Amino acid sequence: MYEYYGSTETGVNTFITPQEMRQRPSSVGKAFADNELKIYDAMGNEMPDGERGILYMHNALLMEGYYKNEEATVETYRGKYMTVGDVAIRDNEGYIYIVDRVKDMIIRGGVNIYPAEVEEVLTTMPGIADAAVVGKPDQEFGETVAAFVVRDKESEISESDIQAYCAERMQNHKIPETILFTGEIPRTPTGKILKKDLREILRKASG
C-alpha cells in the first residue's frame, strides 16, 4: 500500500512506498511529482535539515486562496508557497516527517515551543505511560507549558520528579510549569491527541 500526504488546498504533496515505510515508519515520504517543499520558522527563515519548522509547498494545483477570507489567505501563503499548518522535519535524504501542528504551538514570552518536543521527552521517562502538552494562558508570558501525564500503574512519580527529569533534557522555558495527572489522554480513533479537549480541561481546572 502506497501512502500520500496532502490536502484539499494543496493536492498531493508527498509520496512513500511500502519499502520506504518499513525503513522510515514515521515519514510521509518525499516531495511528489512537481511539488516544491520548504520548511520555514515563524520568521520566514528556511530551516536546515533535521530542524522543525512549518511545512510549505508549491505546485500547479494550489488553491488561489480562501473564499472571501483574505486574512486566512495571507496567513497561509509565504510568497508562492502555501501551508496547511503542519510542523515538519526533513532529513538529509529529503524525507518529510510531520511532527506537530502550528495551531498547537505554545508561545511563551515570544519564544515558540512545539508540544511534541516536550511530549517526546516526557514519554521517555520511566513511570510515565503517556503524556500530552498544551499551552496554558499566562498574564506574564502569554502562555506557559502544561503537561497531562498518565502514570504507569505502579508509578508514584511526582510533579517535581518530572520537572527535574525535563530540566536535564531541555531548555528551561520548555519545562512544564503545570502538570496534571490523569488516567487517560483523549485521542481520536486514529490516535491523534485531542488538544482542544485538554485545553478545556485545563481551563476548568484553573478556575
C-alpha positions in Angstrom: 0.0 0.0 0.0 1.4 3.4 -1.0 0.8 6.5 1.2 0.4 10.1 0.3 0.4 13.4 2.2 -1.7 16.2 1.0 -4.9 18.3 1.5 -7.8 19.7 -0.4 -6.0 23.1 -0.6 -2.7 21.7 -1.9 -3.3 18.4 -3.6 -0.9 15.5 -3.1 2.4 16.7 -1.8 4.5 13.7 -0.7 4.6 10.0 -1.6 6.1 7.0 0.1 6.4 3.3 -1.0 5.8 0.3 1.2 9.6 -0.4 1.3 10.3 3.1 2.4 7.6 2.9 5.1 9.3 -0.1 6.6 12.6 1.8 6.7 11.1 5.1 7.9 7.7 4.2 9.6 7.1 7.8 10.8 7.8 9.5 7.5 5.2 10.7 4.9 7.8 10.4 2.1 9.5 12.7 -0.3 8.1 15.5 -2.5 5.6 14.1 -5.0 5.8 15.0 -8.8 6.2 18.8 -9.3 6.0 19.7 -5.6 8.5 22.1 -4.2 8.7 21.8 -0.4 10.1 24.3 2.0 10.4 24.4 5.8 10.4 27.8 7.4 10.4 29.1 11.0 7.8 31.6 12.2 10.0 34.5 11.0 10.3 33.1 7.5 13.8 31.7 7.7 14.4 28.5 5.8 15.2 25.7 8.2 18.1 23.3 7.7 17.6 19.5 7.5 16.8 18.0 10.9 15.2 21.2 12.3 11.5 21.6 13.0 9.6 24.3 11.1 6.4 25.0 9.2 5.9 22.9 6.1 5.1 25.0 2.9 4.6 23.6 -0.6 4.1 24.9 -4.1 2.7 23.1 -7.1 0.3 23.7 -10.0 -2.7 22.6 -8.0 -2.5 25.0 -5.1 -5.8 26.9 -4.5 -5.6 30.6 -5.0 -7.0 31.5 -1.6 -9.8 31.1 0.8 -13.2 32.3 -0.5 -14.0 35.8 1.0 -11.3 35.3 3.7 -8.3 37.4 2.7 -6.8 37.3 6.2 -6.7 33.5 6.2 -5.2 33.5 2.7 -2.4 36.0 3.7 -1.6 33.8 6.8 -1.4 30.7 4.7 0.9 31.9 2.0 4.6 32.9 2.1 5.4 34.1 -1.4 4.3 31.3 -3.8 4.4 28.7 -1.1 1.4 27.6 0.9 1.0 25.8 4.3 -1.9 24.0 5.9 -0.3 24.4 9.3 1.8 21.3 9.8 5.1 21.4 11.6 7.7 19.1 9.9 11.3 17.9 9.8 13.1 17.0 6.6 16.0 14.5 6.9 19.2 14.7 4.9 17.7 12.4 2.2 14.7 14.6 1.7 12.1 12.5 3.6 9.5 14.6 5.4 8.2 13.8 9.0 5.0 15.6 10.2 5.6 16.2 13.9 3.1 18.8 15.1 0.5 21.4 14.2 1.1 25.2 14.2 -2.2 25.8 16.0 -0.9 23.7 18.9 2.4 25.6 19.2 3.0 27.3 22.6 4.4 30.9 22.5 6.0 31.6 25.9 7.3 35.1 26.2 7.7 35.4 22.4 9.5 32.0 22.2 8.0 29.2 20.1 7.7 25.8 21.8 6.5 22.8 19.9 4.4 20.5 22.2 5.7 17.4 20.5 9.3 18.2 21.6 8.2 18.2 25.2 6.0 15.1 24.8 8.9 13.1 23.3 10.9 13.8 26.5 8.1 13.0 28.9 7.2 9.7 27.3 10.8 8.5 27.7 10.7 9.0 31.5 10.4 5.7 33.5 7.0 5.7 35.2 5.1 7.6 32.5 2.8 5.7 30.3 1.5 8.6 28.2 1.7 12.4 28.1 0.4 15.4 26.2 1.3 19.0 26.3 -0.7 22.2 25.7 -0.3 25.9 26.3 -1.7 27.5 29.5 -2.7 31.2 29.3 -0.4 33.3 31.5 -0.6 37.0 32.2 3.2 37.5 32.3 4.4 35.2 29.5 1.3 34.9 27.3 1.4 31.1 27.7 3.3 28.5 29.7 3.8 24.8 29.2 1.2 22.5 30.8 1.5 18.7 30.7 -1.1 16.0 31.1 0.6 12.8 32.4 -0.6 9.2 32.7 1.5 7.3 35.2 2.3 3.6 35.0 0.2 1.5 37.4 2.9 1.2 40.0 4.4 4.6 39.5 4.5 7.2 42.2 6.4 9.9 40.3 5.6 13.5 41.4 5.4 16.8 39.6 8.9 17.7 40.9 10.3 14.4 39.7 9.1 15.2 36.2 10.4 18.7 36.2 13.8 17.5 37.3 13.9 14.9 34.6 12.9 17.5 32.0 15.5 20.0 33.3 18.3 17.6 32.3 17.0 17.2 28.8 15.5 20.5 27.6 15.8 24.3 27.9 14.2 25.9 31.0 11.4 27.6 29.1 10.2 24.3 27.8 9.9 22.6 31.2 6.2 22.1 32.1 5.2 24.5 34.8 1.8 22.9 35.3 1.5 19.1 35.5 -1.9 17.4 35.7 -2.1 13.6 36.4 -4.8 11.9 34.5 -6.0 8.3 33.8 -6.1 8.7 30.1 -5.1 11.1 27.3 -8.1 11.8 25.0 -7.4 10.7 21.4 -9.2 10.3 18.1 -9.8 6.8 16.8 -6.6 7.2 14.7 -4.6 8.1 17.8 -4.3 11.9 17.5 -4.3 13.8 20.8 -7.4 15.9 21.2 -5.7 19.1 22.3 -8.9 21.1 22.2 -10.3 18.8 24.9 -7.2 19.1 27.0 -7.3 22.9 26.8 -10.9 22.8 28.0 -10.0 20.5 30.9 -7.1 22.8 31.8 -9.3 25.9 31.7 -11.8 24.3 34.1 -9.0 23.1 36.4 -7.6 26.6 36.5 -10.9 28.1 37.5 
